[in-house]
Amino acid sequence: MNSLKKTFCVFEEVGTELIQNLAPDFISDSGSKYYYTQKGMYRFSNHWGRLANSKWRLTDKGISAEKDKIGFAEWDNFYPDNEFEKLYYIEWDRGLNDVLYQHRNNPDYDSRAVLRTSKETQKRLKNARNILQLSNWARYFETDITILREMIIQDLIYTDLSLDEIKRKYL
């Protein structure tokens, strides 16, 4: 487990049948179970996100309605994490209408989104989620809120402008 400290990883939700014949290789103090295979790791847990000193997210496929979910990640999908390097970028999942952070080592990274430190990324995520979920910020703008959201989120992802600078751009 020590080699997985200070890592970022996105696990894909899988069904229980994939671990039913496996014995856990490790059980954490919080009850999460870890199953190691040649290809990767299964994790059975009721909590995802920031863990001790790692950032592990689950892509929920709706396979289980239970709070406990099983995720799988290949070993190559564990990327290094620290607080000082610009390792993260933001992507907008329009289907979920949410913004998520990704690691620069993600093979889908197109080198266009601005890379930021973990702390900078968390601040940007909060700003972007407020733009997507709230509407009171838009009352002084004449442009349709849907169009404004699109432009502001794009600027939050692809520029270093502050949220105030971005908003002033569109007043």
PyMOL commands that place a pseudoatom at each C-alpha (Angstrom):
pseudoatom trace, name=CA, resn=MET, resi=1, chain=A, elem=C, hetatm=0, pos=[0.000, 0.000, 0.000]
pseudoatom trace, name=CA, resn=ASN, resi=2, chain=A, elem=C, hetatm=0, pos=[2.881, 2.428, 0.622]
pseudoatom trace, name=CA, resn=SER, resi=3, chain=A, elem=C, hetatm=0, pos=[3.606, 2.681, -3.108]
pseudoatom trace, name=CA, resn=LEU, resi=4, chain=A, elem=C, hetatm=0, pos=[0.086, 4.050, -3.578]
pseudoatom trace, name=CA, resn=LYS, resi=5, chain=A, elem=C, hetatm=0, pos=[0.488, 6.890, -1.097]
pseudoatom trace, name=CA, resn=LYS, resi=6, chain=A, elem=C, hetatm=0, pos=[0.328, 10.356, -2.604]
pseudoatom trace, name=CA, resn=THR, resi=7, chain=A, elem=C, hetatm=0, pos=[-1.372, 9.229, -5.790]
pseudoatom trace, name=CA, resn=PHE, resi=8, chain=A, elem=C, hetatm=0, pos=[-4.308, 10.325, -7.901]
pseudoatom trace, name=CA, resn=CYS, resi=9, chain=A, elem=C, hetatm=0, pos=[-6.518, 7.701, -9.542]
pseudoatom trace, name=CA, resn=VAL, resi=10, chain=A, elem=C, hetatm=0, pos=[-9.943, 7.405, -11.130]
pseudoatom trace, name=CA, resn=PHE, resi=11, chain=A, elem=C, hetatm=0, pos=[-11.576, 4.035, -10.487]
pseudoatom trace, name=CA, resn=GLU, resi=12, chain=A, elem=C, hetatm=0, pos=[-14.423, 2.684, -12.621]
pseudoatom trace, name=CA, resn=GLU, resi=13, chain=A, elem=C, hetatm=0, pos=[-17.355, 1.153, -10.745]
pseudoatom trace, name=CA, resn=VAL, resi=14, chain=A, elem=C, hetatm=0, pos=[-17.672, -2.592, -11.323]
pseudoatom trace, name=CA, resn=GLY, resi=15, chain=A, elem=C, hetatm=0, pos=[-20.019, -5.329, -10.139]
pseudoatom trace, name=CA, resn=THR, resi=16, chain=A, elem=C, hetatm=0, pos=[-19.541, -7.499, -7.062]
pseudoatom trace, name=CA, resn=GLU, resi=17, chain=A, elem=C, hetatm=0, pos=[-19.151, -10.636, -9.165]
pseudoatom trace, name=CA, resn=LEU, resi=18, chain=A, elem=C, hetatm=0, pos=[-15.610, -9.554, -10.043]
pseudoatom trace, name=CA, resn=ILE, resi=19, chain=A, elem=C, hetatm=0, pos=[-14.397, -9.900, -6.451]
pseudoatom trace, name=CA, resn=GLN, resi=20, chain=A, elem=C, hetatm=0, pos=[-16.694, -12.597, -5.075]
pseudoatom trace, name=CA, resn=ASN, resi=21, chain=A, elem=C, hetatm=0, pos=[-14.006, -15.305, -5.332]
pseudoatom trace, name=CA, resn=LEU, resi=22, chain=A, elem=C, hetatm=0, pos=[-11.152, -13.082, -4.139]
pseudoatom trace, name=CA, resn=ALA, resi=23, chain=A, elem=C, hetatm=0, pos=[-9.871, -12.580, -0.616]
pseudoatom trace, name=CA, resn=PRO, resi=24, chain=A, elem=C, hetatm=0, pos=[-8.888, -9.011, 0.286]
pseudoatom trace, name=CA, resn=ASP, resi=25, chain=A, elem=C, hetatm=0, pos=[-5.148, -8.343, 0.288]
pseudoatom trace, name=CA, resn=PHE, resi=26, chain=A, elem=C, hetatm=0, pos=[-5.590, -5.441, 2.672]
pseudoatom trace, name=CA, resn=ILE, resi=27, chain=A, elem=C, hetatm=0, pos=[-8.370, -4.030, 4.881]
pseudoatom trace, name=CA, resn=SER, resi=28, chain=A, elem=C, hetatm=0, pos=[-7.968, -0.456, 6.089]
pseudoatom trace, name=CA, resn=ASP, resi=29, chain=A, elem=C, hetatm=0, pos=[-8.892, 0.813, 9.549]
pseudoatom trace, name=CA, resn=SER, resi=30, chain=A, elem=C, hetatm=0, pos=[-12.005, 2.382, 7.999]
pseudoatom trace, name=CA, resn=GLY, resi=31, chain=A, elem=C, hetatm=0, pos=[-13.097, -0.967, 6.534]
pseudoatom trace, name=CA, resn=SER, resi=32, chain=A, elem=C, hetatm=0, pos=[-12.170, -0.435, 2.878]
pseudoatom trace, name=CA, resn=LYS, resi=33, chain=A, elem=C, hetatm=0, pos=[-11.051, -3.661, 1.223]
pseudoatom trace, name=CA, resn=TYR, resi=34, chain=A, elem=C, hetatm=0, pos=[-8.332, -3.867, -1.382]
pseudoatom trace, name=CA, resn=TYR, resi=35, chain=A, elem=C, hetatm=0, pos=[-7.874, -6.684, -3.876]
pseudoatom trace, name=CA, resn=TYR, resi=36, chain=A, elem=C, hetatm=0, pos=[-4.665, -6.731, -5.928]
pseudoatom trace, name=CA, resn=THR, resi=37, chain=A, elem=C, hetatm=0, pos=[-4.451, -8.415, -9.325]
pseudoatom trace, name=CA, resn=GLN, resi=38, chain=A, elem=C, hetatm=0, pos=[-1.840, -8.544, -12.074]
pseudoatom trace, name=CA, resn=LYS, resi=39, chain=A, elem=C, hetatm=0, pos=[-3.778, -5.925, -14.028]
pseudoatom trace, name=CA, resn=GLY, resi=40, chain=A, elem=C, hetatm=0, pos=[-4.777, -3.548, -11.239]
pseudoatom trace, name=CA, resn=MET, resi=41, chain=A, elem=C, hetatm=0, pos=[-6.627, -3.089, -7.986]
pseudoatom trace, name=CA, resn=TYR, resi=42, chain=A, elem=C, hetatm=0, pos=[-10.225, -3.457, -6.848]
pseudoatom trace, name=CA, resn=ARG, resi=43, chain=A, elem=C, hetatm=0, pos=[-11.339, -1.290, -3.952]
pseudoatom trace, name=CA, resn=PHE, resi=44, chain=A, elem=C, hetatm=0, pos=[-14.544, -1.946, -1.988]
pseudoatom trace, name=CA, resn=SER, resi=45, chain=A, elem=C, hetatm=0, pos=[-15.438, 1.143, 0.024]
pseudoatom trace, name=CA, resn=ASN, resi=46, chain=A, elem=C, hetatm=0, pos=[-18.150, 3.521, 1.168]
pseudoatom trace, name=CA, resn=HIS, resi=47, chain=A, elem=C, hetatm=0, pos=[-15.945, 6.605, 0.781]
pseudoatom trace, name=CA, resn=TRP, resi=48, chain=A, elem=C, hetatm=0, pos=[-14.093, 8.033, -2.204]
pseudoatom trace, name=CA, resn=GLY, resi=49, chain=A, elem=C, hetatm=0, pos=[-12.322, 11.298, -2.974]
pseudoatom trace, name=CA, resn=ARG, resi=50, chain=A, elem=C, hetatm=0, pos=[-9.589, 12.610, -0.736]
pseudoatom trace, name=CA, resn=LEU, resi=51, chain=A, elem=C, hetatm=0, pos=[-8.182, 9.775, 1.324]
pseudoatom trace, name=CA, resn=ALA, resi=52, chain=A, elem=C, hetatm=0, pos=[-5.400, 10.282, 3.868]
pseudoatom trace, name=CA, resn=ASN, resi=53, chain=A, elem=C, hetatm=0, pos=[-2.775, 11.418, 1.388]
pseudoatom trace, name=CA, resn=SER, resi=54, chain=A, elem=C, hetatm=0, pos=[-4.250, 10.299, -1.938]
pseudoatom trace, name=CA, resn=LYS, resi=55, chain=A, elem=C, hetatm=0, pos=[-7.006, 11.444, -4.266]
pseudoatom trace, name=CA, resn=TRP, resi=56, chain=A, elem=C, hetatm=0, pos=[-9.034, 8.478, -5.519]
pseudoatom trace, name=CA, resn=ARG, resi=57, chain=A, elem=C, hetatm=0, pos=[-12.302, 9.128, -7.294]
pseudoatom trace, name=CA, resn=LEU, resi=58, chain=A, elem=C, hetatm=0, pos=[-14.936, 6.638, -8.367]
pseudoatom trace, name=CA, resn=THR, resi=59, chain=A, elem=C, hetatm=0, pos=[-16.735, 6.956, -11.680]
pseudoatom trace, name=CA, resn=ASP, resi=60, chain=A, elem=C, hetatm=0, pos=[-20.161, 5.797, -10.548]
pseudoatom trace, name=CA, resn=LYS, resi=61, chain=A, elem=C, hetatm=0, pos=[-21.796, 3.745, -13.280]
pseudoatom trace, name=CA, resn=GLY, resi=62, chain=A, elem=C, hetatm=0, pos=[-24.971, 3.169, -11.255]
pseudoatom trace, name=CA, resn=ILE, resi=63, chain=A, elem=C, hetatm=0, pos=[-24.181, -0.534, -10.972]
pseudoatom trace, name=CA, resn=SER, resi=64, chain=A, elem=C, hetatm=0, pos=[-24.978, -0.610, -7.273]
pseudoatom trace, name=CA, resn=ALA, resi=65, chain=A, elem=C, hetatm=0, pos=[-27.507, 1.454, -5.348]
pseudoatom trace, name=CA, resn=GLU, resi=66, chain=A, elem=C, hetatm=0, pos=[-25.626, 0.637, -2.141]
pseudoatom trace, name=CA, resn=LYS, resi=67, chain=A, elem=C, hetatm=0, pos=[-23.344, 3.135, -0.414]
pseudoatom trace, name=CA, resn=ASP, resi=68, chain=A, elem=C, hetatm=0, pos=[-20.504, 0.609, -0.594]
pseudoatom trace, name=CA, resn=LYS, resi=69, chain=A, elem=C, hetatm=0, pos=[-19.118, 0.580, -4.131]
pseudoatom trace, name=CA, resn=ILE, resi=70, chain=A, elem=C, hetatm=0, pos=[-16.485, -1.492, -5.884]
pseudoatom trace, name=CA, resn=GLY, resi=71, chain=A, elem=C, hetatm=0, pos=[-14.058, 0.310, -8.150]
pseudoatom trace, name=CA, resn=PHE, resi=72, chain=A, elem=C, hetatm=0, pos=[-11.298, -1.016, -10.373]
pseudoatom trace, name=CA, resn=ALA, resi=73, chain=A, elem=C, hetatm=0, pos=[-8.202, 0.789, -11.628]
pseudoatom trace, name=CA, resn=GLU, resi=74, chain=A, elem=C, hetatm=0, pos=[-5.306, -0.504, -13.661]
pseudoatom trace, name=CA, resn=TRP, resi=75, chain=A, elem=C, hetatm=0, pos=[-1.877, -0.012, -12.129]
pseudoatom trace, name=CA, resn=ASP, resi=76, chain=A, elem=C, hetatm=0, pos=[-0.924, 2.414, -14.929]
pseudoatom trace, name=CA, resn=ASN, resi=77, chain=A, elem=C, hetatm=0, pos=[-3.751, 4.741, -13.858]
pseudoatom trace, name=CA, resn=PHE, resi=78, chain=A, elem=C, hetatm=0, pos=[-2.167, 5.671, -10.518]
pseudoatom trace, name=CA, resn=TYR, resi=79, chain=A, elem=C, hetatm=0, pos=[-0.432, 9.017, -11.015]
pseudoatom trace, name=CA, resn=PRO, resi=80, chain=A, elem=C, hetatm=0, pos=[1.855, 10.898, -8.605]
pseudoatom trace, name=CA, resn=ASP, resi=81, chain=A, elem=C, hetatm=0, pos=[0.321, 13.606, -6.434]
pseudoatom trace, name=CA, resn=ASN, resi=82, chain=A, elem=C, hetatm=0, pos=[1.819, 16.454, -4.449]
pseudoatom trace, name=CA, resn=GLU, resi=83, chain=A, elem=C, hetatm=0, pos=[0.845, 19.952, -3.358]
pseudoatom trace, name=CA, resn=PHE, resi=84, chain=A, elem=C, hetatm=0, pos=[3.469, 21.988, -5.230]
pseudoatom trace, name=CA, resn=GLU, resi=85, chain=A, elem=C, hetatm=0, pos=[3.522, 20.798, -8.865]
pseudoatom trace, name=CA, resn=LYS, resi=86, chain=A, elem=C, hetatm=0, pos=[0.981, 21.841, -11.478]
pseudoatom trace, name=CA, resn=LEU, resi=87, chain=A, elem=C, hetatm=0, pos=[-0.474, 18.374, -11.951]
pseudoatom trace, name=CA, resn=TYR, resi=88, chain=A, elem=C, hetatm=0, pos=[-4.182, 18.997, -12.456]
pseudoatom trace, name=CA, resn=TYR, resi=89, chain=A, elem=C, hetatm=0, pos=[-6.558, 20.380, -15.034]
pseudoatom trace, name=CA, resn=ILE, resi=90, chain=A, elem=C, hetatm=0, pos=[-10.313, 20.811, -15.057]
pseudoatom trace, name=CA, resn=GLU, resi=91, chain=A, elem=C, hetatm=0, pos=[-12.723, 19.209, -17.484]
pseudoatom trace, name=CA, resn=TRP, resi=92, chain=A, elem=C, hetatm=0, pos=[-16.407, 19.882, -17.918]
pseudoatom trace, name=CA, resn=ASP, resi=93, chain=A, elem=C, hetatm=0, pos=[-18.663, 16.839, -18.064]
pseudoatom trace, name=CA, resn=ARG, resi=94, chain=A, elem=C, hetatm=0, pos=[-21.666, 18.341, -19.783]
pseudoatom trace, name=CA, resn=GLY, resi=95, chain=A, elem=C, hetatm=0, pos=[-23.675, 15.130, -19.386]
pseudoatom trace, name=CA, resn=LEU, resi=96, chain=A, elem=C, hetatm=0, pos=[-23.383, 15.349, -15.601]
pseudoatom trace, name=CA, resn=ASN, resi=97, chain=A, elem=C, hetatm=0, pos=[-23.308, 19.162, -15.709]
pseudoatom trace, name=CA, resn=ASP, resi=98, chain=A, elem=C, hetatm=0, pos=[-20.307, 19.050, -13.410]
pseudoatom trace, name=CA, resn=VAL, resi=99, chain=A, elem=C, hetatm=0, pos=[-16.646, 19.926, -13.521]
pseudoatom trace, name=CA, resn=LEU, resi=100, chain=A, elem=C, hetatm=0, pos=[-14.045, 17.391, -12.473]
pseudoatom trace, name=CA, resn=TYR, resi=101, chain=A, elem=C, hetatm=0, pos=[-10.316, 17.523, -12.034]
pseudoatom trace, name=CA, resn=GLN, resi=102, chain=A, elem=C, hetatm=0, pos=[-7.975, 15.252, -13.922]
pseudoatom trace, name=CA, resn=HIS, resi=103, chain=A, elem=C, hetatm=0, pos=[-4.250, 14.543, -13.793]
pseudoatom trace, name=CA, resn=ARG, resi=104, chain=A, elem=C, hetatm=0, pos=[-1.889, 15.773, -16.502]
pseudoatom trace, name=CA, resn=ASN, resi=105, chain=A, elem=C, hetatm=0, pos=[-0.745, 12.152, -17.065]
pseudoatom trace, name=CA, resn=ASN, resi=106, chain=A, elem=C, hetatm=0, pos=[-4.260, 11.204, -18.140]
pseudoatom trace, name=CA, resn=PRO, resi=107, chain=A, elem=C, hetatm=0, pos=[-3.926, 10.014, -21.760]
pseudoatom trace, name=CA, resn=ASP, resi=108, chain=A, elem=C, hetatm=0, pos=[-6.986, 12.142, -22.654]
pseudoatom trace, name=CA, resn=TYR, resi=109, chain=A, elem=C, hetatm=0, pos=[-5.255, 15.401, -21.657]
pseudoatom trace, name=CA, resn=ASP, resi=110, chain=A, elem=C, hetatm=0, pos=[-5.075, 17.590, -24.763]
pseudoatom trace, name=CA, resn=SER, resi=111, chain=A, elem=C, hetatm=0, pos=[-2.537, 20.125, -23.355]
pseudoatom trace, name=CA, resn=ARG, resi=112, chain=A, elem=C, hetatm=0, pos=[-5.021, 22.983, -23.778]
pseudoatom trace, name=CA, resn=ALA, resi=113, chain=A, elem=C, hetatm=0, pos=[-6.528, 23.192, -20.294]
pseudoatom trace, name=CA, resn=VAL, resi=114, chain=A, elem=C, hetatm=0, pos=[-4.363, 25.135, -17.839]
pseudoatom trace, name=CA, resn=LEU, resi=115, chain=A, elem=C, hetatm=0, pos=[-2.452, 22.973, -15.371]
pseudoatom trace, name=CA, resn=ARG, resi=116, chain=A, elem=C, hetatm=0, pos=[-2.691, 24.018, -11.740]
pseudoatom trace, name=CA, resn=THR, resi=117, chain=A, elem=C, hetatm=0, pos=[-1.600, 22.878, -8.295]
pseudoatom trace, name=CA, resn=SER, resi=118, chain=A, elem=C, hetatm=0, pos=[-4.054, 20.864, -6.224]
pseudoatom trace, name=CA, resn=LYS, resi=119, chain=A, elem=C, hetatm=0, pos=[-5.040, 23.905, -4.146]
pseudoatom trace, name=CA, resn=GLU, resi=120, chain=A, elem=C, hetatm=0, pos=[-5.500, 26.147, -7.201]
pseudoatom trace, name=CA, resn=THR, resi=121, chain=A, elem=C, hetatm=0, pos=[-7.557, 23.432, -8.872]
pseudoatom trace, name=CA, resn=GLN, resi=122, chain=A, elem=C, hetatm=0, pos=[-9.859, 23.036, -5.860]
pseudoatom trace, name=CA, resn=LYS, resi=123, chain=A, elem=C, hetatm=0, pos=[-10.512, 26.794, -5.847]
pseudoatom trace, name=CA, resn=ARG, resi=124, chain=A, elem=C, hetatm=0, pos=[-11.297, 26.773, -9.587]
pseudoatom trace, name=CA, resn=LEU, resi=125, chain=A, elem=C, hetatm=0, pos=[-13.612, 23.777, -9.151]
pseudoatom trace, name=CA, resn=LYS, resi=126, chain=A, elem=C, hetatm=0, pos=[-15.554, 25.603, -6.455]
pseudoatom trace, name=CA, resn=ASN, resi=127, chain=A, elem=C, hetatm=0, pos=[-15.903, 28.682, -8.687]
pseudoatom trace, name=CA, resn=ALA, resi=128, chain=A, elem=C, hetatm=0, pos=[-17.011, 26.616, -11.683]
pseudoatom trace, name=CA, resn=ARG, resi=129, chain=A, elem=C, hetatm=0, pos=[-19.533, 24.596, -9.668]
pseudoatom trace, name=CA, resn=ASN, resi=130, chain=A, elem=C, hetatm=0, pos=[-21.035, 27.802, -8.282]
pseudoatom trace, name=CA, resn=ILE, resi=131, chain=A, elem=C, hetatm=0, pos=[-21.405, 29.127, -11.836]
pseudoatom trace, name=CA, resn=LEU, resi=132, chain=A, elem=C, hetatm=0, pos=[-23.126, 25.895, -12.894]
pseudoatom trace, name=CA, resn=GLN, resi=133, chain=A, elem=C, hetatm=0, pos=[-25.393, 25.465, -9.866]
pseudoatom trace, name=CA, resn=LEU, resi=134, chain=A, elem=C, hetatm=0, pos=[-26.292, 28.992, -8.782]
pseudoatom trace, name=CA, resn=SER, resi=135, chain=A, elem=C, hetatm=0, pos=[-27.953, 31.787, -10.714]
pseudoatom trace, name=CA, resn=ASN, resi=136, chain=A, elem=C, hetatm=0, pos=[-27.848, 34.872, -8.476]
pseudoatom trace, name=CA, resn=TRP, resi=137, chain=A, elem=C, hetatm=0, pos=[-24.400, 35.813, -9.880]
pseudoatom trace, name=CA, resn=ALA, resi=138, chain=A, elem=C, hetatm=0, pos=[-25.994, 36.359, -13.333]
pseudoatom trace, name=CA, resn=ARG, resi=139, chain=A, elem=C, hetatm=0, pos=[-28.545, 39.036, -12.449]
pseudoatom trace, name=CA, resn=TYR, resi=140, chain=A, elem=C, hetatm=0, pos=[-26.324, 41.918, -13.639]
pseudoatom trace, name=CA, resn=PHE, resi=141, chain=A, elem=C, hetatm=0, pos=[-25.617, 40.394, -17.039]
pseudoatom trace, name=CA, resn=GLU, resi=142, chain=A, elem=C, hetatm=0, pos=[-27.726, 40.886, -20.139]
pseudoatom trace, name=CA, resn=THR, resi=143, chain=A, elem=C, hetatm=0, pos=[-26.553, 37.697, -21.855]
pseudoatom trace, name=CA, resn=ASP, resi=144, chain=A, elem=C, hetatm=0, pos=[-28.571, 34.492, -21.477]
pseudoatom trace, name=CA, resn=ILE, resi=145, chain=A, elem=C, hetatm=0, pos=[-27.333, 32.534, -18.426]
pseudoatom trace, name=CA, resn=THR, resi=146, chain=A, elem=C, hetatm=0, pos=[-26.769, 29.353, -20.462]
pseudoatom trace, name=CA, resn=ILE, resi=147, chain=A, elem=C, hetatm=0, pos=[-24.425, 31.177, -22.832]
pseudoatom trace, name=CA, resn=LEU, resi=148, chain=A, elem=C, hetatm=0, pos=[-22.726, 32.981, -19.926]
pseudoatom trace, name=CA, resn=ARG, resi=149, chain=A, elem=C, hetatm=0, pos=[-22.114, 29.696, -18.124]
pseudoatom trace, name=CA, resn=GLU, resi=150, chain=A, elem=C, hetatm=0, pos=[-20.533, 28.236, -21.246]
pseudoatom trace, name=CA, resn=MET, resi=151, chain=A, elem=C, hetatm=0, pos=[-18.177, 31.193, -21.703]
pseudoatom trace, name=CA, resn=ILE, resi=152, chain=A, elem=C, hetatm=0, pos=[-17.222, 31.483, -18.028]
pseudoatom trace, name=CA, resn=ILE, resi=153, chain=A, elem=C, hetatm=0, pos=[-16.569, 27.756, -17.563]
pseudoatom trace, name=CA, resn=GLN, resi=154, chain=A, elem=C, hetatm=0, pos=[-14.423, 27.735, -20.706]
pseudoatom trace, name=CA, resn=ASP, resi=155, chain=A, elem=C, hetatm=0, pos=[-12.391, 30.656, -19.347]
pseudoatom trace, name=CA, resn=LEU, resi=156, chain=A, elem=C, hetatm=0, pos=[-12.026, 28.990, -15.939]
pseudoatom trace, name=CA, resn=ILE, resi=157, chain=A, elem=C, hetatm=0, pos=[-10.624, 25.907, -17.681]
pseudoatom trace, name=CA, resn=TYR, resi=158, chain=A, elem=C, hetatm=0, pos=[-8.486, 27.462, -20.409]
pseudoatom trace, name=CA, resn=THR, resi=159, chain=A, elem=C, hetatm=0, pos=[-7.182, 30.731, -18.900]
pseudoatom trace, name=CA, resn=ASP, resi=160, chain=A, elem=C, hetatm=0, pos=[-5.464, 31.997, -15.783]
pseudoatom trace, name=CA, resn=LEU, resi=161, chain=A, elem=C, hetatm=0, pos=[-7.932, 34.888, -15.426]
pseudoatom trace, name=CA, resn=SER, resi=162, chain=A, elem=C, hetatm=0, pos=[-9.560, 35.195, -12.013]
pseudoatom trace, name=CA, resn=LEU, resi=163, chain=A, elem=C, hetatm=0, pos=[-13.329, 34.706, -11.779]
pseudoatom trace, name=CA, resn=ASP, resi=164, chain=A, elem=C, hetatm=0, pos=[-13.773, 38.467, -11.252]
pseudoatom trace, name=CA, resn=GLU, resi=165, chain=A, elem=C, hetatm=0, pos=[-11.708, 39.208, -14.373]
pseudoatom trace, name=CA, resn=ILE, resi=166, chain=A, elem=C, hetatm=0, pos=[-13.732, 36.709, -16.365]
pseudoatom trace, name=CA, resn=LYS, resi=167, chain=A, elem=C, hetatm=0, pos=[-17.047, 38.179, -15.210]
pseudoatom trace, name=CA, resn=ARG, resi=168, chain=A, elem=C, hetatm=0, pos=[-15.894, 41.724, -16.039]
pseudoatom trace, name=CA, resn=LYS, resi=169, chain=A, elem=C, hetatm=0, pos=[-15.090, 40.507, -19.543]
pseudoatom trace, name=CA, resn=TYR, resi=170, chain=A, elem=C, hetatm=0, pos=[-18.753, 39.708, -20.134]
pseudoatom trace, name=CA, resn=LEU, resi=171, chain=A, elem=C, hetatm=0, pos=[-20.465, 42.656, -18.415]
for i in range(1, 171): cmd.bond("trace and resi %d" % i, "trace and resi %d" % (i + 1))
show_as sticks, trace
zoom trace
